[in-house]
């Protein structure tokens, strides 16, 4: 939702940064790798119960993730395979981050909430990918990856991680359900 609404504005604002990174010979692959590393550091901090530190690392992971695709496009190095690798790296990083939170909450009720958030997060991505493989655009729903990252960062930095996890789980599952409904309606309309 955020990424769709402000994509054009974001592209204009980060263009100078993309040019500077390109001049420094920083590639989109470097940023993708940095996102994975910062995600792993966030997971370690979360696992140790150092939630604010995890939130800071997660913010850095999110920044790297937001820049890698735009840098690839700005530098003319964007490829379908690069987009594929970026998506795979995003899912792996999500798994690592939520794994760190699962470890932190392993002996509490919130473990089930984290597991629901893992399932919801993957269903949001999967429903879109599967719909698009069937030829149906599927950009509906509230909890895409930027929104999920923002929610976790806010929860970690404000000391409200438990409510953030409940919201993440509920809204991710609701978004997946909304996407299923959207695809059902779109495909029913195409059969007429």
N, CA and C atoms as a LAMMPS dump frame, in Angstrom:
ITEM: TIMESTEP
0
ITEM: NUMBER OF ATOMS
576
ITEM: BOX BOUNDS ff ff ff
-5.0000000000000000e+02 5.0000000000000000e+02
-5.0000000000000000e+02 5.0000000000000000e+02
-5.0000000000000000e+02 5.0000000000000000e+02
ITEM: ATOMS id mol type element x y z
1 1 1 N 0.827 -1.187 0
2 1 2 C 0 0 0
3 1 3 C 0.874 1.254 0
4 2 1 N 1.815 1.336 0.932
5 2 2 C 2.72 2.485 0.976
6 2 3 C 3.558 2.529 -0.287
7 3 1 N 4.097 1.378 -0.665
8 3 2 C 4.967 1.336 -1.837
9 3 3 C 4.219 1.721 -3.105
10 4 1 N 2.952 1.324 -3.221
11 4 2 C 2.171 1.688 -4.408
12 4 3 C 1.844 3.166 -4.416
13 5 1 N 1.473 3.706 -3.268
14 5 2 C 1 5.082 -3.186
15 5 3 C 2.113 6.102 -3.404
16 6 1 N 3.297 5.813 -2.88
17 6 2 C 4.376 6.796 -2.911
18 6 3 C 5.554 6.393 -3.78
19 7 1 N 5.367 5.422 -4.659
20 7 2 C 6.464 4.904 -5.464
21 7 3 C 7.113 5.995 -6.318
22 8 1 N 6.309 6.814 -6.972
23 8 2 C 6.856 7.88 -7.823
24 8 3 C 7.621 8.923 -7.027
25 9 1 N 7.066 9.338 -5.906
26 9 2 C 7.719 10.337 -5.052
27 9 3 C 9.028 9.764 -4.503
28 10 1 N 8.983 8.527 -4.056
29 10 2 C 10.168 7.868 -3.512
30 10 3 C 11.263 7.806 -4.561
31 11 1 N 10.91 7.459 -5.789
32 11 2 C 11.904 7.36 -6.859
33 11 3 C 12.613 8.677 -7.109
34 12 1 N 11.869 9.777 -7.086
35 12 2 C 12.468 11.102 -7.292
36 12 3 C 13.388 11.469 -6.125
37 13 1 N 12.947 11.183 -4.909
38 13 2 C 13.729 11.548 -3.728
39 13 3 C 15.044 10.785 -3.619
40 14 1 N 15.063 9.533 -4.031
41 14 2 C 16.287 8.751 -3.86
42 14 3 C 17.188 8.746 -5.09
43 15 1 N 16.77 9.423 -6.154
44 15 2 C 17.6 9.449 -7.363
45 15 3 C 19.012 9.962 -7.091
46 16 1 N 19.196 11.051 -6.325
47 16 2 C 20.577 11.484 -6.033
48 16 3 C 21.377 10.425 -5.263
49 17 1 N 20.719 9.725 -4.351
50 17 2 C 21.392 8.665 -3.609
51 17 3 C 21.778 7.516 -4.532
52 18 1 N 20.882 7.151 -5.444
53 18 2 C 21.201 6.101 -6.418
54 18 3 C 22.416 6.485 -7.266
55 19 1 N 22.467 7.743 -7.701
56 19 2 C 23.601 8.2 -8.51
57 19 3 C 24.898 8.14 -7.71
58 20 1 N 24.843 8.567 -6.447
59 20 2 C 26.039 8.526 -5.599
60 20 3 C 26.499 7.091 -5.384
61 21 1 N 25.558 6.177 -5.107
62 21 2 C 25.918 4.77 -4.917
63 21 3 C 26.52 4.181 -6.191
64 22 1 N 25.954 4.54 -7.336
65 22 2 C 26.46 4.035 -8.606
66 22 3 C 27.892 4.525 -8.846
67 23 1 N 28.154 5.806 -8.534
68 23 2 C 29.51 6.349 -8.688
69 23 3 C 30.503 5.643 -7.763
70 24 1 N 30.034 5.234 -6.594
71 24 2 C 30.893 4.52 -5.647
72 24 3 C 31.022 3.032 -5.983
73 25 1 N 30.431 2.63 -7.099
74 25 2 C 30.457 1.248 -7.579
75 25 3 C 29.747 0.272 -6.635
76 26 1 N 28.74 0.793 -5.941
77 26 2 C 27.871 -0.061 -5.128
78 26 3 C 26.794 -0.598 -6.065
79 27 1 N 26.622 -1.887 -6.098
80 27 2 C 25.627 -2.49 -6.996
81 27 3 C 24.365 -2.865 -6.224
82 28 1 N 23.333 -3.166 -6.966
83 28 2 C 22.085 -3.634 -6.352
84 28 3 C 22.322 -4.934 -5.592
85 29 1 N 23.2 -5.785 -6.113
86 29 2 C 23.525 -7.038 -5.421
87 29 3 C 24.175 -6.772 -4.065
88 30 1 N 25.027 -5.753 -4.017
89 30 2 C 25.628 -5.378 -2.727
90 30 3 C 24.551 -4.996 -1.72
91 31 1 N 23.572 -4.231 -2.182
92 31 2 C 22.5 -3.788 -1.281
93 31 3 C 21.617 -4.963 -0.86
94 32 1 N 21.361 -5.886 -1.773
95 32 2 C 20.581 -7.075 -1.421
96 32 3 C 21.309 -7.868 -0.34
97 33 1 N 22.609 -8.052 -0.519
98 33 2 C 23.408 -8.763 0.482
99 33 3 C 23.416 -8.005 1.813
100 34 1 N 23.541 -6.674 1.753
101 34 2 C 23.517 -5.871 2.983
102 34 3 C 22.185 -6.038 3.702
103 35 1 N 21.097 -6.116 2.942
104 35 2 C 19.779 -6.315 3.547
105 35 3 C 19.696 -7.639 4.286
106 36 1 N 20.281 -8.685 3.705
107 36 2 C 20.29 -9.991 4.36
108 36 3 C 21.132 -9.941 5.635
109 37 1 N 22.304 -9.309 5.552
110 37 2 C 23.191 -9.221 6.722
111 37 3 C 22.525 -8.43 7.841
112 38 1 N 21.955 -7.276 7.514
113 38 2 C 21.286 -6.471 8.545
114 38 3 C 20.068 -7.211 9.102
115 39 1 N 19.374 -7.963 8.244
116 39 2 C 18.251 -8.773 8.717
117 39 3 C 18.708 -9.84 9.694
118 40 1 N 19.85 -10.473 9.395
119 40 2 C 20.399 -11.49 10.299
120 40 3 C 20.832 -10.872 11.623
121 41 1 N 21.423 -9.668 11.565
122 41 2 C 21.808 -8.979 12.802
123 41 3 C 20.571 -8.595 13.615
124 42 1 N 19.513 -8.19 12.926
125 42 2 C 18.254 -7.883 13.627
126 42 3 C 17.725 -9.142 14.305
127 43 1 N 17.768 -10.264 13.601
128 43 2 C 17.28 -11.524 14.169
129 43 3 C 18.07 -11.918 15.409
130 44 1 N 19.389 -11.767 15.343
131 44 2 C 20.221 -12.083 16.505
132 44 3 C 19.871 -11.181 17.69
133 45 1 N 19.714 -9.893 17.414
134 45 2 C 19.354 -8.965 18.494
135 45 3 C 17.987 -9.316 19.063
136 46 1 N 17.02 -9.624 18.2
137 46 2 C 15.693 -10.016 18.681
138 46 3 C 15.781 -11.288 19.529
139 47 1 N 16.541 -12.264 19.053
140 47 2 C 16.662 -13.531 19.775
141 47 3 C 17.224 -13.313 21.178
142 48 1 N 18.131 -12.345 21.315
143 48 2 C 18.722 -12.034 22.613
144 48 3 C 17.854 -11.108 23.457
145 49 1 N 16.705 -10.686 22.934
146 49 2 C 15.818 -9.8 23.673
147 49 3 C 16.201 -8.336 23.595
148 50 1 N 17.11 -8.005 22.703
149 50 2 C 17.544 -6.609 22.53
150 50 3 C 16.712 -5.992 21.407
151 51 1 N 15.438 -5.77 21.719
152 51 2 C 14.477 -5.37 20.694
153 51 3 C 14.796 -4.027 20.045
154 52 1 N 15.152 -2.962 20.798
155 52 2 C 15.471 -1.701 20.115
156 52 3 C 16.657 -1.822 19.149
157 53 1 N 17.697 -2.564 19.549
158 53 2 C 18.832 -2.774 18.652
159 53 3 C 18.381 -3.546 17.411
160 54 1 N 17.537 -4.551 17.62
161 54 2 C 16.981 -5.286 16.486
162 54 3 C 16.192 -4.375 15.572
163 55 1 N 15.446 -3.449 16.15
164 55 2 C 14.684 -2.487 15.35
165 55 3 C 15.581 -1.614 14.493
166 56 1 N 16.729 -1.199 15.057
167 56 2 C 17.669 -0.384 14.281
168 56 3 C 18.261 -1.184 13.12
169 57 1 N 18.676 -2.424 13.391
170 57 2 C 19.2 -3.268 12.304
171 57 3 C 18.117 -3.543 11.256
172 58 1 N 16.89 -3.713 11.717
173 58 2 C 15.785 -3.963 10.785
174 58 3 C 15.535 -2.739 9.905
175 59 1 N 15.668 -1.54 10.479
176 59 2 C 15.525 -0.315 9.684
177 59 3 C 16.609 -0.249 8.602
178 60 1 N 17.829 -0.651 8.947
179 60 2 C 18.906 -0.668 7.951
180 60 3 C 18.64 -1.72 6.871
181 61 1 N 18.123 -2.879 7.278
182 61 2 C 17.761 -3.911 6.305
183 61 3 C 16.676 -3.395 5.363
184 62 1 N 15.687 -2.704 5.927
185 62 2 C 14.609 -2.145 5.112
186 62 3 C 15.108 -1.09 4.14
187 63 1 N 16.047 -0.248 4.598
188 63 2 C 16.607 0.781 3.715
189 63 3 C 17.354 0.136 2.548
190 64 1 N 18.159 -0.89 2.842
191 64 2 C 18.888 -1.583 1.772
192 64 3 C 17.91 -2.225 0.796
193 65 1 N 16.836 -2.801 1.335
194 65 2 C 15.84 -3.457 0.481
195 65 3 C 15.107 -2.448 -0.396
196 66 1 N 14.838 -1.267 0.133
197 66 2 C 14.142 -0.26 -0.667
198 66 3 C 15.032 0.28 -1.781
199 67 1 N 16.33 0.283 -1.548
200 67 2 C 17.238 0.88 -2.524
201 67 3 C 17.722 -0.077 -3.606
202 68 1 N 17.749 -1.381 -3.339
203 68 2 C 18.389 -2.279 -4.301
204 68 3 C 17.702 -2.283 -5.667
205 69 1 N 16.385 -2.375 -5.669
206 69 2 C 15.67 -2.389 -6.95
207 69 3 C 15.76 -1.065 -7.686
208 70 1 N 15.629 0.041 -6.949
209 70 2 C 15.703 1.348 -7.604
210 70 3 C 17.107 1.613 -8.14
211 71 1 N 18.135 1.15 -7.421
212 71 2 C 19.508 1.31 -7.917
213 71 3 C 19.713 0.485 -9.183
214 72 1 N 19.192 -0.731 -9.205
215 72 2 C 19.325 -1.564 -10.405
216 72 3 C 18.675 -0.883 -11.604
217 73 1 N 17.481 -0.323 -11.409
218 73 2 C 16.803 0.366 -12.512
219 73 3 C 17.557 1.629 -12.923
220 74 1 N 18.016 2.406 -11.94
221 74 2 C 18.705 3.667 -12.236
222 74 3 C 20.036 3.432 -12.941
223 75 1 N 20.716 2.332 -12.611
224 75 2 C 22.025 2.053 -13.208
225 75 3 C 21.912 1.244 -14.496
226 76 1 N 20.701 0.853 -14.857
227 76 2 C 20.502 0.063 -16.073
228 76 3 C 20.911 -1.39 -15.935
229 77 1 N 21.031 -1.862 -14.7
230 77 2 C 21.458 -3.249 -14.494
231 77 3 C 20.313 -4.167 -14.058
232 78 1 N 19.086 -3.679 -14.135
233 78 2 C 17.931 -4.493 -13.722
234 78 3 C 17.711 -5.628 -14.715
235 79 1 N 17.493 -6.833 -14.164
236 79 2 C 17.208 -8.005 -14.985
237 79 3 C 16.081 -8.79 -14.325
238 80 1 N 15.369 -9.613 -15.091
239 80 2 C 14.348 -10.463 -14.464
240 80 3 C 14.943 -11.385 -13.403
241 81 1 N 16.147 -11.918 -13.652
242 81 2 C 16.767 -12.794 -12.658
243 81 3 C 17.118 -12.018 -11.384
244 82 1 N 17.571 -10.78 -11.543
245 82 2 C 17.863 -9.94 -10.384
246 82 3 C 16.623 -9.697 -9.548
247 83 1 N 15.507 -9.478 -10.215
248 83 2 C 14.237 -9.299 -9.51
249 83 3 C 13.838 -10.571 -8.767
250 84 1 N 14.058 -11.705 -9.416
251 84 2 C 13.764 -12.999 -8.796
252 84 3 C 14.619 -13.201 -7.544
253 85 1 N 15.932 -12.952 -7.668
254 85 2 C 16.844 -13.123 -6.529
255 85 3 C 16.46 -12.172 -5.396
256 86 1 N 16.081 -10.96 -5.741
257 86 2 C 15.677 -9.994 -4.715
258 86 3 C 14.464 -10.505 -3.945
259 87 1 N 13.496 -11.072 -4.648
260 87 2 C 12.304 -11.614 -3.985
261 87 3 C 12.65 -12.793 -3.086
262 88 1 N 13.52 -13.666 -3.576
263 88 2 C 13.94 -14.818 -2.763
264 88 3 C 14.688 -14.332 -1.52
265 89 1 N 15.575 -13.347 -1.697
266 89 2 C 16.325 -12.796 -0.561
267 89 3 C 15.379 -12.161 0.455
268 90 1 N 14.343 -11.48 -0.038
269 90 2 C 13.357 -10.877 0.878
270 90 3 C 12.658 -11.94 1.712
271 91 1 N 12.246 -13.041 1.082
272 91 2 C 11.568 -14.104 1.838
273 91 3 C 12.513 -14.743 2.848
274 92 1 N 13.76 -14.975 2.434
275 92 2 C 14.736 -15.567 3.348
276 92 3 C 14.983 -14.638 4.537
277 93 1 N 15.099 -13.345 4.276
278 93 2 C 15.332 -12.383 5.345
279 93 3 C 14.131 -12.316 6.283
280 94 1 N 12.929 -12.343 5.719
281 94 2 C 11.723 -12.362 6.565
282 94 3 C 11.752 -13.566 7.501
283 95 1 N 12.125 -14.72 6.955
284 95 2 C 12.173 -15.947 7.746
285 95 3 C 13.204 -15.83 8.87
286 96 1 N 14.369 -15.287 8.553
287 96 2 C 15.424 -15.115 9.554
288 96 3 C 14.967 -14.168 10.66
289 97 1 N 14.388 -13.04 10.28
290 97 2 C 13.949 -12.036 11.258
291 97 3 C 12.871 -12.61 12.173
292 98 1 N 11.861 -13.214 11.58
293 98 2 C 10.784 -13.778 12.393
294 98 3 C 11.268 -14.985 13.19
295 99 1 N 12.286 -15.681 12.679
296 99 2 C 12.894 -16.763 13.446
297 99 3 C 13.552 -16.241 14.717
298 100 1 N 14.206 -15.08 14.617
299 100 2 C 14.791 -14.461 15.803
300 100 3 C 13.737 -14.098 16.828
301 101 1 N 12.61 -13.583 16.352
302 101 2 C 11.511 -13.254 17.271
303 101 3 C 10.892 -14.523 17.86
304 102 1 N 10.799 -15.567 17.055
305 102 2 C 10.262 -16.837 17.57
306 102 3 C 11.154 -17.369 18.687
307 103 1 N 12.467 -17.259 18.509
308 103 2 C 13.381 -17.714 19.556
309 103 3 C 13.187 -16.885 20.829
310 104 1 N 13.049 -15.58 20.664
311 104 2 C 12.859 -14.705 21.826
312 104 3 C 11.587 -15.067 22.598
313 105 1 N 10.528 -15.369 21.872
314 105 2 C 9.229 -15.656 22.511
315 105 3 C 8.966 -17.161 22.632
316 106 1 N 9.997 -17.994 22.552
317 106 2 C 9.829 -19.45 22.475
318 106 3 C 9.083 -20.064 23.65
319 107 1 N 9.096 -19.439 24.804
320 107 2 C 8.42 -20.008 25.971
321 107 3 C 7.199 -19.195 26.377
322 108 1 N 6.694 -18.4 25.448
323 108 2 C 5.541 -17.551 25.743
324 108 3 C 4.457 -17.758 24.692
325 109 1 N 3.285 -17.275 25.012
326 109 2 C 2.147 -17.38 24.087
327 109 3 C 2.441 -16.7 22.759
328 110 1 N 3.265 -15.651 22.789
329 110 2 C 3.554 -14.905 21.562
330 110 3 C 4.249 -15.76 20.5
331 111 1 N 4.805 -16.905 20.889
332 111 2 C 5.399 -17.785 19.889
333 111 3 C 4.357 -18.163 18.84
334 112 1 N 3.147 -18.47 19.278
335 112 2 C 2.079 -18.816 18.333
336 112 3 C 1.733 -17.625 17.443
337 113 1 N 1.8 -16.434 18.009
338 113 2 C 1.516 -15.226 17.229
339 113 3 C 2.606 -15.018 16.182
340 114 1 N 3.865 -15.237 16.57
341 114 2 C 4.962 -15.118 15.606
342 114 3 C 4.787 -16.142 14.487
343 115 1 N 4.418 -17.365 14.829
344 115 2 C 4.208 -18.392 13.804
345 115 3 C 3.06 -18.013 12.86
346 116 1 N 1.998 -17.419 13.417
347 116 2 C 0.904 -16.932 12.569
348 116 3 C 1.391 -15.8 11.668
349 117 1 N 2.269 -14.941 12.198
350 117 2 C 2.833 -13.85 11.39
351 117 3 C 3.708 -14.397 10.264
352 118 1 N 4.474 -15.457 10.551
353 118 2 C 5.29 -16.096 9.51
354 118 3 C 4.37 -16.611 8.402
355 119 1 N 3.339 -17.355 8.805
356 119 2 C 2.407 -17.886 7.814
357 119 3 C 1.724 -16.785 7.022
358 120 1 N 1.249 -15.76 7.707
359 120 2 C 0.586 -14.652 7.027
360 120 3 C 1.509 -13.928 6.064
361 121 1 N 2.739 -13.678 6.499
362 121 2 C 3.701 -12.974 5.644
363 121 3 C 3.983 -13.758 4.363
364 122 1 N 4.169 -15.07 4.51
365 122 2 C 4.451 -15.876 3.324
366 122 3 C 3.219 -16.013 2.434
367 123 1 N 2.04 -16.078 3.038
368 123 2 C 0.82 -16.156 2.225
369 123 3 C 0.574 -14.876 1.44
370 124 1 N 0.9 -13.725 2.031
371 124 2 C 0.743 -12.457 1.309
372 124 3 C 1.586 -12.483 0.042
373 125 1 N 2.834 -12.904 0.174
374 125 2 C 3.728 -12.953 -0.987
375 125 3 C 3.304 -14.041 -1.973
376 126 1 N 2.937 -15.208 -1.454
377 126 2 C 2.596 -16.325 -2.323
378 126 3 C 1.321 -16.043 -3.121
379 127 1 N 0.305 -15.494 -2.473
380 127 2 C -0.942 -15.247 -3.192
381 127 3 C -0.717 -14.29 -4.362
382 128 1 N 0.127 -13.285 -4.152
383 128 2 C 0.41 -12.345 -5.246
384 128 3 C 1.172 -13.047 -6.366
385 129 1 N 2.221 -13.794 -6.007
386 129 2 C 3.023 -14.476 -7.026
387 129 3 C 2.18 -15.475 -7.821
388 130 1 N 1.361 -16.239 -7.125
389 130 2 C 0.531 -17.247 -7.803
390 130 3 C -0.525 -16.585 -8.677
391 131 1 N -1.14 -15.52 -8.18
392 131 2 C -2.143 -14.814 -8.978
393 131 3 C -1.524 -14.269 -10.254
394 132 1 N -0.35 -13.66 -10.123
395 132 2 C 0.291 -13.087 -11.299
396 132 3 C 0.737 -14.161 -12.278
397 133 1 N 1.072 -15.363 -11.777
398 133 2 C 1.415 -16.453 -12.693
399 133 3 C 0.188 -16.908 -13.479
400 134 1 N -1.003 -16.628 -12.951
401 134 2 C -2.253 -16.956 -13.639
402 134 3 C -2.774 -15.792 -14.479
403 135 1 N -2.013 -14.694 -14.5
404 135 2 C -2.398 -13.538 -15.299
405 135 3 C -3.326 -12.56 -14.603
406 136 1 N -3.406 -12.627 -13.278
407 136 2 C -4.272 -11.724 -12.518
408 136 3 C -3.408 -10.773 -11.709
409 137 1 N -3.574 -9.472 -11.937
410 137 2 C -2.871 -8.483 -11.107
411 137 3 C -3.402 -8.579 -9.693
412 138 1 N -2.504 -8.523 -8.722
413 138 2 C -2.933 -8.744 -7.337
414 138 3 C -2.205 -7.786 -6.388
415 139 1 N -2.445 -6.492 -6.569
416 139 2 C -1.818 -5.482 -5.721
417 139 3 C -2.772 -4.988 -4.642
418 140 1 N -3.643 -5.838 -4.172
419 140 2 C -4.603 -5.42 -3.146
420 140 3 C -4.062 -5.796 -1.768
421 141 1 N -4.604 -5.156 -0.756
422 141 2 C -4.273 -5.508 0.618
423 141 3 C -3.386 -4.494 1.307
424 142 1 N -3.418 -4.556 2.603
425 142 2 C -2.747 -3.579 3.449
426 142 3 C -1.31 -3.945 3.778
427 143 1 N -1.015 -5.224 4
428 143 2 C 0.266 -5.607 4.6
429 143 3 C 1.26 -6.202 3.612
430 144 1 N 1.765 -5.36 2.721
431 144 2 C 2.87 -5.806 1.883
432 144 3 C 4.154 -5.694 2.693
433 145 1 N 5.277 -6.046 2.098
434 145 2 C 6.522 -6.116 2.861
435 145 3 C 6.914 -4.797 3.526
436 146 1 N 6.834 -3.649 2.841
437 146 2 C 7.227 -2.405 3.535
438 146 3 C 6.387 -2.143 4.79
439 147 1 N 5.093 -2.412 4.705
440 147 2 C 4.23 -2.193 5.867
441 147 3 C 4.573 -3.158 7.001
442 148 1 N 4.901 -4.397 6.659
443 148 2 C 5.279 -5.376 7.691
444 148 3 C 6.576 -4.957 8.378
445 149 1 N 7.537 -4.478 7.585
446 149 2 C 8.805 -4.026 8.164
447 149 3 C 8.585 -2.813 9.07
448 150 1 N 7.803 -1.86 8.609
449 150 2 C 7.538 -0.651 9.402
450 150 3 C 6.88 -1.022 10.719
451 151 1 N 5.936 -1.936 10.676
452 151 2 C 5.243 -2.361 11.897
453 151 3 C 6.214 -3.004 12.891
454 152 1 N 7.094 -3.878 12.399
455 152 2 C 8.066 -4.513 13.287
456 152 3 C 9.083 -3.507 13.834
457 153 1 N 9.538 -2.606 12.987
458 153 2 C 10.488 -1.579 13.443
459 153 3 C 9.841 -0.721 14.527
460 154 1 N 8.611 -0.277 14.271
461 154 2 C 7.906 0.558 15.255
462 154 3 C 7.704 -0.196 16.561
463 155 1 N 7.312 -1.463 16.476
464 155 2 C 7.112 -2.257 17.684
465 155 3 C 8.391 -2.422 18.478
466 156 1 N 9.508 -2.652 17.773
467 156 2 C 10.793 -2.849 18.446
468 156 3 C 11.288 -1.568 19.097
469 157 1 N 11.147 -0.444 18.407
470 157 2 C 11.696 0.812 18.911
471 157 3 C 10.839 1.452 20
472 158 1 N 9.555 1.128 20.032
473 158 2 C 8.661 1.744 21.017
474 158 3 C 8.393 0.849 22.22
475 159 1 N 8.913 -0.367 22.202
476 159 2 C 8.62 -1.292 23.29
477 159 3 C 7.245 -1.92 23.185
478 160 1 N 6.652 -1.86 22.003
479 160 2 C 5.307 -2.401 21.785
480 160 3 C 5.348 -3.577 20.814
481 161 1 N 6.342 -4.432 20.969
482 161 2 C 6.504 -5.538 20.033
483 161 3 C 5.347 -6.526 20.109
484 162 1 N 4.842 -6.813 21.291
485 162 2 C 3.737 -7.774 21.382
486 162 3 C 2.514 -7.296 20.602
487 163 1 N 2.028 -6.063 20.806
488 163 2 C 0.898 -5.614 19.978
489 163 3 C 1.244 -5.567 18.491
490 164 1 N 2.491 -5.217 18.183
491 164 2 C 2.902 -5.174 16.773
492 164 3 C 2.827 -6.57 16.152
493 165 1 N 3.236 -7.59 16.898
494 165 2 C 3.166 -8.96 16.379
495 165 3 C 1.732 -9.418 16.182
496 166 1 N 0.858 -9.091 17.134
497 166 2 C -0.562 -9.435 16.977
498 166 3 C -1.133 -8.761 15.734
499 167 1 N -0.801 -7.472 15.551
500 167 2 C -1.294 -6.741 14.373
501 167 3 C -0.714 -7.333 13.099
502 168 1 N 0.575 -7.673 13.125
503 168 2 C 1.219 -8.261 11.952
504 168 3 C 0.553 -9.576 11.553
505 169 1 N 0.329 -10.429 12.531
506 169 2 C -0.3 -11.717 12.244
507 169 3 C -1.706 -11.53 11.685
508 170 1 N -2.513 -10.735 12.38
509 170 2 C -3.911 -10.561 11.969
510 170 3 C -4.019 -9.88 10.607
511 171 1 N -3.267 -8.807 10.41
512 171 2 C -3.389 -8.045 9.163
513 171 3 C -2.762 -8.778 7.98
514 172 1 N -1.699 -9.554 8.226
515 172 2 C -1.111 -10.341 7.131
516 172 3 C -2.078 -11.432 6.675
517 173 1 N -2.676 -12.124 7.631
518 173 2 C -3.65 -13.161 7.274
519 173 3 C -4.866 -12.55 6.58
520 174 1 N -5.292 -11.378 7.051
521 174 2 C -6.428 -10.698 6.408
522 174 3 C -6.067 -10.279 4.984
523 175 1 N -4.846 -9.804 4.777
524 175 2 C -4.408 -9.415 3.433
525 175 3 C -4.375 -10.625 2.506
526 176 1 N -3.865 -11.739 3.001
527 176 2 C -3.856 -12.962 2.182
528 176 3 C -5.281 -13.357 1.81
529 177 1 N -6.191 -13.302 2.769
530 177 2 C -7.59 -13.606 2.486
531 177 3 C -8.194 -12.642 1.479
532 178 1 N -7.862 -11.367 1.611
533 178 2 C -8.362 -10.366 0.661
534 178 3 C -7.841 -10.654 -0.742
535 179 1 N -6.615 -11.099 -0.848
536 179 2 C -6.053 -11.415 -2.164
537 179 3 C -6.71 -12.647 -2.779
538 180 1 N -6.995 -13.637 -1.951
539 180 2 C -7.708 -14.817 -2.458
540 180 3 C -9.074 -14.397 -2.994
541 181 1 N -9.781 -13.578 -2.233
542 181 2 C -11.102 -13.096 -2.658
543 181 3 C -10.998 -12.299 -3.955
544 182 1 N -9.974 -11.429 -4.042
545 182 2 C -9.76 -10.612 -5.241
546 182 3 C -9.532 -11.495 -6.467
547 183 1 N -8.693 -12.517 -6.332
548 183 2 C -8.398 -13.404 -7.456
549 183 3 C -9.64 -14.202 -7.841
550 184 1 N -10.386 -14.646 -6.844
551 184 2 C -11.619 -15.389 -7.127
552 184 3 C -12.581 -14.54 -7.952
553 185 1 N -12.753 -13.283 -7.544
554 185 2 C -13.657 -12.391 -8.275
555 185 3 C -13.133 -12.105 -9.681
556 186 1 N -11.813 -11.88 -9.793
557 186 2 C -11.237 -11.587 -11.096
558 186 3 C -11.369 -12.773 -12.04
559 187 1 N -11.164 -13.975 -11.531
560 187 2 C -11.252 -15.16 -12.38
561 187 3 C -12.703 -15.526 -12.686
562 188 1 N -13.604 -15.249 -11.77
563 188 2 C -15.029 -15.485 -12.056
564 188 3 C -15.494 -14.554 -13.154
565 189 1 N -15.014 -13.305 -13.137
566 189 2 C -15.377 -12.338 -14.173
567 189 3 C -14.82 -12.709 -15.531
568 190 1 N -13.669 -13.355 -15.559
569 190 2 C -13.063 -13.728 -16.851
570 190 3 C -13.74 -14.935 -17.48
571 191 1 N -14.506 -15.691 -16.688
572 191 2 C -15.201 -16.861 -17.248
573 191 3 C -16.527 -16.472 -17.904
574 192 1 N -16.954 -15.248 -17.66
575 192 2 C -18.264 -14.834 -18.221
576 192 3 C -18.179 -14.51 -19.677
